[in-house]
Amino acid sequence: MGDKPRGWVPSWPIGTRHTEFAEHWNLPFEVTRGGKESLYPEYMKKIQEMMKAPPAKPTTE
């Protein structure tokens, strides 16, 4: 990070959702979370089904 001091580490409050990547690539947010299930080629079918479904409304907690 060119403009940050050496040793600086980005951090966000616990519980925040950073959906910028998913929105930029037009993907469901859940897909960007990763996990062991996403390691397998069969996960592509689940991604395609998620993309067909209407987007979930964000929670306001």
PyMOL Python script that loads the backbone (N, CA, C, O; Angstrom):
from pymol import cmd

cmd.read_pdbstr("""\
ATOM      1  N   MET A   1       0.848  -1.161   0.000  1.00  0.00           N
ATOM      2  CA  MET A   1       0.000   0.000   0.000  1.00  0.00           C
ATOM      3  C   MET A   1       0.898   1.230   0.000  1.00  0.00           C
ATOM      4  O   MET A   1       1.409   1.643   1.041  1.00  0.00           O
ATOM      5  N   GLY A   2       1.075   1.786  -1.141  1.00  0.00           N
ATOM      6  CA  GLY A   2       2.029   2.859  -1.330  1.00  0.00           C
ATOM      7  C   GLY A   2       1.898   4.048  -0.404  1.00  0.00           C
ATOM      8  O   GLY A   2       2.913   4.607   0.012  1.00  0.00           O
ATOM      9  N   ASP A   3       0.684   4.457  -0.065  1.00  0.00           N
ATOM     10  CA  ASP A   3       0.513   5.655   0.748  1.00  0.00           C
ATOM     11  C   ASP A   3       0.371   5.362   2.241  1.00  0.00           C
ATOM     12  O   ASP A   3       0.126   6.275   3.030  1.00  0.00           O
ATOM     13  N   LYS A   4       0.523   4.106   2.631  1.00  0.00           N
ATOM     14  CA  LYS A   4       0.371   3.716   4.037  1.00  0.00           C
ATOM     15  C   LYS A   4       1.739   3.454   4.665  1.00  0.00           C
ATOM     16  O   LYS A   4       2.680   3.080   3.964  1.00  0.00           O
ATOM     17  N   PRO A   5       1.854   3.647   5.978  1.00  0.00           N
ATOM     18  CA  PRO A   5       3.136   3.378   6.636  1.00  0.00           C
ATOM     19  C   PRO A   5       3.452   1.883   6.663  1.00  0.00           C
ATOM     20  O   PRO A   5       2.550   1.046   6.605  1.00  0.00           O
ATOM     21  N   ARG A   6       4.724   1.564   6.750  1.00  0.00           N
ATOM     22  CA  ARG A   6       5.163   0.161   6.800  1.00  0.00           C
ATOM     23  C   ARG A   6       4.504  -0.530   8.001  1.00  0.00           C
ATOM     24  O   ARG A   6       4.485   0.016   9.104  1.00  0.00           O
ATOM     25  N   GLY A   7       3.971  -1.723   7.778  1.00  0.00           N
ATOM     26  CA  GLY A   7       3.330  -2.479   8.842  1.00  0.00           C
ATOM     27  C   GLY A   7       1.838  -2.223   8.974  1.00  0.00           C
ATOM     28  O   GLY A   7       1.177  -2.864   9.791  1.00  0.00           O
ATOM     29  N   TRP A   8       1.295  -1.306   8.192  1.00  0.00           N
ATOM     30  CA  TRP A   8      -0.131  -1.006   8.246  1.00  0.00           C
ATOM     31  C   TRP A   8      -0.925  -2.204   7.746  1.00  0.00           C
ATOM     32  O   TRP A   8      -0.576  -2.805   6.730  1.00  0.00           O
ATOM     33  N   VAL A   9      -1.994  -2.550   8.461  1.00  0.00           N
ATOM     34  CA  VAL A   9      -2.842  -3.678   8.087  1.00  0.00           C
ATOM     35  C   VAL A   9      -4.281  -3.176   7.992  1.00  0.00           C
ATOM     36  O   VAL A   9      -4.798  -2.595   8.947  1.00  0.00           O
ATOM     37  N   PRO A  10      -4.938  -3.399   6.838  1.00  0.00           N
ATOM     38  CA  PRO A  10      -6.332  -2.961   6.741  1.00  0.00           C
ATOM     39  C   PRO A  10      -7.218  -3.777   7.683  1.00  0.00           C
ATOM     40  O   PRO A  10      -7.000  -4.974   7.871  1.00  0.00           O
ATOM     41  N   SER A  11      -8.200  -3.131   8.261  1.00  0.00           N
ATOM     42  CA  SER A  11      -9.119  -3.854   9.144  1.00  0.00           C
ATOM     43  C   SER A  11     -10.499  -3.222   9.055  1.00  0.00           C
ATOM     44  O   SER A  11     -10.639  -2.034   8.762  1.00  0.00           O
ATOM     45  N   TRP A  12     -11.503  -4.030   9.309  1.00  0.00           N
ATOM     46  CA  TRP A  12     -12.888  -3.576   9.276  1.00  0.00           C
ATOM     47  C   TRP A  12     -13.583  -4.096  10.521  1.00  0.00           C
ATOM     48  O   TRP A  12     -13.197  -5.138  11.051  1.00  0.00           O
ATOM     49  N   PRO A  13     -14.598  -3.392  10.995  1.00  0.00           N
ATOM     50  CA  PRO A  13     -15.329  -3.852  12.177  1.00  0.00           C
ATOM     51  C   PRO A  13     -15.947  -5.237  11.939  1.00  0.00           C
ATOM     52  O   PRO A  13     -16.361  -5.568  10.828  1.00  0.00           O
ATOM     53  N   ILE A  14     -15.994  -6.016  12.991  1.00  0.00           N
ATOM     54  CA  ILE A  14     -16.580  -7.358  12.908  1.00  0.00           C
ATOM     55  C   ILE A  14     -18.036  -7.237  12.481  1.00  0.00           C
ATOM     56  O   ILE A  14     -18.774  -6.382  12.972  1.00  0.00           O
ATOM     57  N   GLY A  15     -18.432  -8.103  11.563  1.00  0.00           N
ATOM     58  CA  GLY A  15     -19.820  -8.133  11.126  1.00  0.00           C
ATOM     59  C   GLY A  15     -20.108  -7.302   9.900  1.00  0.00           C
ATOM     60  O   GLY A  15     -21.234  -7.323   9.403  1.00  0.00           O
ATOM     61  N   THR A  16     -19.122  -6.561   9.387  1.00  0.00           N
ATOM     62  CA  THR A  16     -19.379  -5.770   8.186  1.00  0.00           C
ATOM     63  C   THR A  16     -19.288  -6.664   6.958  1.00  0.00           C
ATOM     64  O   THR A  16     -18.542  -7.643   6.941  1.00  0.00           O
ATOM     65  N   ARG A  17     -20.051  -6.317   5.941  1.00  0.00           N
ATOM     66  CA  ARG A  17     -20.048  -7.084   4.687  1.00  0.00           C
ATOM     67  C   ARG A  17     -19.475  -6.193   3.593  1.00  0.00           C
ATOM     68  O   ARG A  17     -19.963  -5.088   3.357  1.00  0.00           O
ATOM     69  N   HIS A  18     -18.450  -6.680   2.938  1.00  0.00           N
ATOM     70  CA  HIS A  18     -17.818  -5.922   1.858  1.00  0.00           C
ATOM     71  C   HIS A  18     -18.214  -6.567   0.539  1.00  0.00           C
ATOM     72  O   HIS A  18     -17.631  -7.561   0.107  1.00  0.00           O
ATOM     73  N   THR A  19     -19.202  -5.985  -0.073  1.00  0.00           N
ATOM     74  CA  THR A  19     -19.792  -6.570  -1.276  1.00  0.00           C
ATOM     75  C   THR A  19     -19.252  -5.968  -2.565  1.00  0.00           C
ATOM     76  O   THR A  19     -19.751  -6.285  -3.644  1.00  0.00           O
ATOM     77  N   GLU A  20     -18.244  -5.108  -2.476  1.00  0.00           N
ATOM     78  CA  GLU A  20     -17.751  -4.412  -3.655  1.00  0.00           C
ATOM     79  C   GLU A  20     -17.283  -5.370  -4.740  1.00  0.00           C
ATOM     80  O   GLU A  20     -17.603  -5.176  -5.913  1.00  0.00           O
ATOM     81  N   PHE A  21     -16.531  -6.402  -4.370  1.00  0.00           N
ATOM     82  CA  PHE A  21     -16.012  -7.354  -5.354  1.00  0.00           C
ATOM     83  C   PHE A  21     -17.155  -8.068  -6.066  1.00  0.00           C
ATOM     84  O   PHE A  21     -17.157  -8.172  -7.293  1.00  0.00           O
ATOM     85  N   ALA A  22     -18.121  -8.557  -5.304  1.00  0.00           N
ATOM     86  CA  ALA A  22     -19.259  -9.257  -5.902  1.00  0.00           C
ATOM     87  C   ALA A  22     -20.052  -8.338  -6.819  1.00  0.00           C
ATOM     88  O   ALA A  22     -20.477  -8.751  -7.898  1.00  0.00           O
ATOM     89  N   GLU A  23     -20.252  -7.105  -6.401  1.00  0.00           N
ATOM     90  CA  GLU A  23     -20.998  -6.161  -7.230  1.00  0.00           C
ATOM     91  C   GLU A  23     -20.234  -5.818  -8.499  1.00  0.00           C
ATOM     92  O   GLU A  23     -20.826  -5.700  -9.571  1.00  0.00           O
ATOM     93  N   HIS A  24     -18.917  -5.656  -8.381  1.00  0.00           N
ATOM     94  CA  HIS A  24     -18.092  -5.320  -9.551  1.00  0.00           C
ATOM     95  C   HIS A  24     -18.155  -6.413 -10.616  1.00  0.00           C
ATOM     96  O   HIS A  24     -18.243  -6.117 -11.808  1.00  0.00           O
ATOM     97  N   TRP A  25     -18.112  -7.656 -10.193  1.00  0.00           N
ATOM     98  CA  TRP A  25     -18.116  -8.792 -11.128  1.00  0.00           C
ATOM     99  C   TRP A  25     -19.500  -9.385 -11.340  1.00  0.00           C
ATOM    100  O   TRP A  25     -19.639 -10.405 -12.014  1.00  0.00           O
ATOM    101  N   ASN A  26     -20.539  -8.750 -10.765  1.00  0.00           N
ATOM    102  CA  ASN A  26     -21.923  -9.198 -10.930  1.00  0.00           C
ATOM    103  C   ASN A  26     -22.109 -10.647 -10.468  1.00  0.00           C
ATOM    104  O   ASN A  26     -22.671 -11.476 -11.184  1.00  0.00           O
ATOM    105  N   LEU A  27     -21.629 -10.927  -9.269  1.00  0.00           N
ATOM    106  CA  LEU A  27     -21.740 -12.259  -8.675  1.00  0.00           C
ATOM    107  C   LEU A  27     -22.567 -12.183  -7.398  1.00  0.00           C
ATOM    108  O   LEU A  27     -22.623 -11.129  -6.765  1.00  0.00           O
ATOM    109  N   PRO A  28     -23.210 -13.284  -7.011  1.00  0.00           N
ATOM    110  CA  PRO A  28     -23.856 -13.301  -5.696  1.00  0.00           C
ATOM    111  C   PRO A  28     -22.787 -13.184  -4.598  1.00  0.00           C
ATOM    112  O   PRO A  28     -21.714 -13.774  -4.723  1.00  0.00           O
ATOM    113  N   PHE A  29     -23.061 -12.447  -3.553  1.00  0.00           N
ATOM    114  CA  PHE A  29     -22.077 -12.228  -2.484  1.00  0.00           C
ATOM    115  C   PHE A  29     -21.583 -13.545  -1.890  1.00  0.00           C
ATOM    116  O   PHE A  29     -20.398 -13.678  -1.585  1.00  0.00           O
ATOM    117  N   GLU A  30     -22.476 -14.515  -1.724  1.00  0.00           N
ATOM    118  CA  GLU A  30     -22.108 -15.795  -1.108  1.00  0.00           C
ATOM    119  C   GLU A  30     -20.991 -16.502  -1.879  1.00  0.00           C
ATOM    120  O   GLU A  30     -20.179 -17.215  -1.291  1.00  0.00           O
ATOM    121  N   VAL A  31     -20.956 -16.300  -3.186  1.00  0.00           N
ATOM    122  CA  VAL A  31     -19.930 -16.935  -4.024  1.00  0.00           C
ATOM    123  C   VAL A  31     -18.545 -16.412  -3.660  1.00  0.00           C
ATOM    124  O   VAL A  31     -17.569 -17.160  -3.729  1.00  0.00           O
ATOM    125  N   THR A  32     -18.444 -15.172  -3.282  1.00  0.00           N
ATOM    126  CA  THR A  32     -17.141 -14.571  -2.993  1.00  0.00           C
ATOM    127  C   THR A  32     -16.608 -14.951  -1.618  1.00  0.00           C
ATOM    128  O   THR A  32     -15.464 -14.629  -1.295  1.00  0.00           O
ATOM    129  N   ARG A  33     -17.396 -15.617  -0.817  1.00  0.00           N
ATOM    130  CA  ARG A  33     -16.971 -15.990   0.530  1.00  0.00           C
ATOM    131  C   ARG A  33     -16.044 -17.199   0.538  1.00  0.00           C
ATOM    132  O   ARG A  33     -15.333 -17.419   1.519  1.00  0.00           O
ATOM    133  N   GLY A  34     -16.036 -17.989  -0.537  1.00  0.00           N
ATOM    134  CA  GLY A  34     -15.153 -19.152  -0.600  1.00  0.00           C
ATOM    135  C   GLY A  34     -15.660 -20.287   0.272  1.00  0.00           C
ATOM    136  O   GLY A  34     -16.865 -20.461   0.452  1.00  0.00           O
ATOM    137  N   GLY A  35     -14.725 -21.052   0.808  1.00  0.00           N
ATOM    138  CA  GLY A  35     -15.074 -22.194   1.642  1.00  0.00           C
ATOM    139  C   GLY A  35     -14.746 -23.499   0.945  1.00  0.00           C
ATOM    140  O   GLY A  35     -14.462 -23.520  -0.253  1.00  0.00           O
ATOM    141  N   LYS A  36     -14.787 -24.583   1.695  1.00  0.00           N
ATOM    142  CA  LYS A  36     -14.377 -25.876   1.146  1.00  0.00           C
ATOM    143  C   LYS A  36     -15.259 -26.321  -0.016  1.00  0.00           C
ATOM    144  O   LYS A  36     -14.785 -26.986  -0.937  1.00  0.00           O
ATOM    145  N   GLU A  37     -16.525 -25.960   0.023  1.00  0.00           N
ATOM    146  CA  GLU A  37     -17.443 -26.359  -1.046  1.00  0.00           C
ATOM    147  C   GLU A  37     -17.040 -25.741  -2.396  1.00  0.00           C
ATOM    148  O   GLU A  37     -17.238 -26.345  -3.450  1.00  0.00           O
ATOM    149  N   SER A  38     -16.479 -24.542  -2.344  1.00  0.00           N
ATOM    150  CA  SER A  38     -16.146 -23.835  -3.579  1.00  0.00           C
ATOM    151  C   SER A  38     -14.886 -24.358  -4.263  1.00  0.00           C
ATOM    152  O   SER A  38     -14.533 -23.884  -5.343  1.00  0.00           O
ATOM    153  N   LEU A  39     -14.212 -25.312  -3.663  1.00  0.00           N
ATOM    154  CA  LEU A  39     -12.997 -25.868  -4.258  1.00  0.00           C
ATOM    155  C   LEU A  39     -13.277 -26.837  -5.398  1.00  0.00           C
ATOM    156  O   LEU A  39     -12.378 -27.135  -6.184  1.00  0.00           O
ATOM    157  N   TYR A  40     -14.487 -27.326  -5.501  1.00  0.00           N
ATOM    158  CA  TYR A  40     -14.804 -28.376  -6.455  1.00  0.00           C
ATOM    159  C   TYR A  40     -15.545 -27.840  -7.675  1.00  0.00           C
ATOM    160  O   TYR A  40     -16.321 -26.890  -7.566  1.00  0.00           O
ATOM    161  N   PRO A  41     -15.305 -28.452  -8.845  1.00  0.00           N
ATOM    162  CA  PRO A  41     -15.959 -27.995 -10.076  1.00  0.00           C
ATOM    163  C   PRO A  41     -17.483 -28.020 -10.003  1.00  0.00           C
ATOM    164  O   PRO A  41     -18.143 -27.232 -10.680  1.00  0.00           O
ATOM    165  N   GLU A  42     -18.045 -28.903  -9.202  1.00  0.00           N
ATOM    166  CA  GLU A  42     -19.491 -29.009  -9.084  1.00  0.00           C
ATOM    167  C   GLU A  42     -20.118 -27.731  -8.512  1.00  0.00           C
ATOM    168  O   GLU A  42     -21.323 -27.517  -8.646  1.00  0.00           O
ATOM    169  N   TYR A  43     -19.312 -26.895  -7.885  1.00  0.00           N
ATOM    170  CA  TYR A  43     -19.801 -25.651  -7.294  1.00  0.00           C
ATOM    171  C   TYR A  43     -20.307 -24.698  -8.372  1.00  0.00           C
ATOM    172  O   TYR A  43     -21.139 -23.836  -8.089  1.00  0.00           O
ATOM    173  N   MET A  44     -19.820 -24.838  -9.600  1.00  0.00           N
ATOM    174  CA  MET A  44     -20.271 -23.990 -10.703  1.00  0.00           C
ATOM    175  C   MET A  44     -21.785 -24.098 -10.899  1.00  0.00           C
ATOM    176  O   MET A  44     -22.443 -23.100 -11.192  1.00  0.00           O
ATOM    177  N   LYS A  45     -22.338 -25.296 -10.740  1.00  0.00           N
ATOM    178  CA  LYS A  45     -23.789 -25.470 -10.876  1.00  0.00           C
ATOM    179  C   LYS A  45     -24.528 -24.650  -9.820  1.00  0.00           C
ATOM    180  O   LYS A  45     -25.548 -24.023 -10.106  1.00  0.00           O
ATOM    181  N   LYS A  46     -24.002 -24.667  -8.601  1.00  0.00           N
ATOM    182  CA  LYS A  46     -24.635 -23.912  -7.517  1.00  0.00           C
ATOM    183  C   LYS A  46     -24.540 -22.405  -7.811  1.00  0.00           C
ATOM    184  O   LYS A  46     -25.492 -21.667  -7.559  1.00  0.00           O
ATOM    185  N   ILE A  47     -23.409 -21.953  -8.338  1.00  0.00           N
ATOM    186  CA  ILE A  47     -23.248 -20.539  -8.681  1.00  0.00           C
ATOM    187  C   ILE A  47     -24.270 -20.140  -9.738  1.00  0.00           C
ATOM    188  O   ILE A  47     -24.903 -19.089  -9.636  1.00  0.00           O
ATOM    189  N   GLN A  48     -24.426 -20.978 -10.744  1.00  0.00           N
ATOM    190  CA  GLN A  48     -25.385 -20.669 -11.807  1.00  0.00           C
ATOM    191  C   GLN A  48     -26.804 -20.591 -11.258  1.00  0.00           C
ATOM    192  O   GLN A  48     -27.579 -19.730 -11.675  1.00  0.00           O
ATOM    193  N   GLU A  49     -27.155 -21.481 -10.327  1.00  0.00           N
ATOM    194  CA  GLU A  49     -28.483 -21.438  -9.713  1.00  0.00           C
ATOM    195  C   GLU A  49     -28.664 -20.184  -8.865  1.00  0.00           C
ATOM    196  O   GLU A  49     -29.743 -19.592  -8.852  1.00  0.00           O
ATOM    197  N   MET A  50     -27.606 -19.777  -8.153  1.00  0.00           N
ATOM    198  CA  MET A  50     -27.686 -18.553  -7.348  1.00  0.00           C
ATOM    199  C   MET A  50     -27.884 -17.338  -8.241  1.00  0.00           C
ATOM    200  O   MET A  50     -28.593 -16.403  -7.870  1.00  0.00           O
ATOM    201  N   MET A  51     -27.265 -17.344  -9.407  1.00  0.00           N
ATOM    202  CA  MET A  51     -27.367 -16.196 -10.300  1.00  0.00           C
ATOM    203  C   MET A  51     -28.757 -16.101 -10.938  1.00  0.00           C
ATOM    204  O   MET A  51     -29.185 -15.014 -11.323  1.00  0.00           O
ATOM    205  N   LYS A  52     -29.466 -17.235 -11.052  1.00  0.00           N
ATOM    206  CA  LYS A  52     -30.824 -17.234 -11.589  1.00  0.00           C
ATOM    207  C   LYS A  52     -31.818 -16.701 -10.565  1.00  0.00           C
ATOM    208  O   LYS A  52     -32.801 -16.054 -10.927  1.00  0.00           O
ATOM    209  N   ALA A  53     -31.562 -16.972  -9.288  1.00  0.00           N
ATOM    210  CA  ALA A  53     -32.475 -16.566  -8.215  1.00  0.00           C
ATOM    211  C   ALA A  53     -32.425 -15.053  -8.030  1.00  0.00           C
ATOM    212  O   ALA A  53     -31.383 -14.435  -8.249  1.00  0.00           O
ATOM    213  N   PRO A  54     -33.541 -14.457  -7.630  1.00  0.00           N
ATOM    214  CA  PRO A  54     -33.520 -13.012  -7.358  1.00  0.00           C
ATOM    215  C   PRO A  54     -32.594 -12.712  -6.185  1.00  0.00           C
ATOM    216  O   PRO A  54     -32.491 -13.525  -5.267  1.00  0.00           O
ATOM    217  N   PRO A  55     -31.924 -11.573  -6.193  1.00  0.00           N
ATOM    218  CA  PRO A  55     -31.001 -11.251  -5.103  1.00  0.00           C
ATOM    219  C   PRO A  55     -31.719 -11.103  -3.768  1.00  0.00           C
ATOM    220  O   PRO A  55     -32.837 -10.593  -3.703  1.00  0.00           O
ATOM    221  N   ALA A  56     -31.069 -11.549  -2.722  1.00  0.00           N
ATOM    222  CA  ALA A  56     -31.645 -11.443  -1.382  1.00  0.00           C
ATOM    223  C   ALA A  56     -31.552  -9.998  -0.918  1.00  0.00           C
ATOM    224  O   ALA A  56     -30.615  -9.278  -1.264  1.00  0.00           O
ATOM    225  N   LYS A  57     -32.532  -9.588  -0.135  1.00  0.00           N
ATOM    226  CA  LYS A  57     -32.512  -8.231   0.408  1.00  0.00           C
ATOM    227  C   LYS A  57     -31.482  -8.170   1.534  1.00  0.00           C
ATOM    228  O   LYS A  57     -31.452  -9.054   2.390  1.00  0.00           O
ATOM    229  N   PRO A  58     -30.639  -7.137   1.544  1.00  0.00           N
ATOM    230  CA  PRO A  58     -29.646  -7.038   2.621  1.00  0.00           C
ATOM    231  C   PRO A  58     -30.303  -6.803   3.968  1.00  0.00           C
ATOM    232  O   PRO A  58     -31.341  -6.148   4.065  1.00  0.00           O
ATOM    233  N   THR A  59     -29.690  -7.341   4.990  1.00  0.00           N
ATOM    234  CA  THR A  59     -30.223  -7.150   6.342  1.00  0.00           C
ATOM    235  C   THR A  59     -29.777  -5.796   6.865  1.00  0.00           C
ATOM    236  O   THR A  59     -28.725  -5.292   6.473  1.00  0.00           O
ATOM    237  N   THR A  60     -30.554  -5.219   7.727  1.00  0.00           N
ATOM    238  CA  THR A  60     -30.235  -3.896   8.278  1.00  0.00           C
ATOM    239  C   THR A  60     -29.992  -4.010   9.780  1.00  0.00           C
ATOM    240  O   THR A  60     -30.608  -3.305  10.579  1.00  0.00           O
ATOM    241  N   GLU A  61     -29.100  -4.895  10.139  1.00  0.00           N
ATOM    242  CA  GLU A  61     -28.791  -5.095  11.564  1.00  0.00           C
ATOM    243  C   GLU A  61     -27.694  -4.180  11.997  1.00  0.00           C
ATOM    244  O   GLU A  61     -27.295  -4.202  13.161  1.00  0.00           O
TER     245      GLU A  61
END
""", "prot")
cmd.dss("prot")
cmd.show_as("cartoon", "prot")
cmd.util.cbc("prot")
cmd.orient("prot")
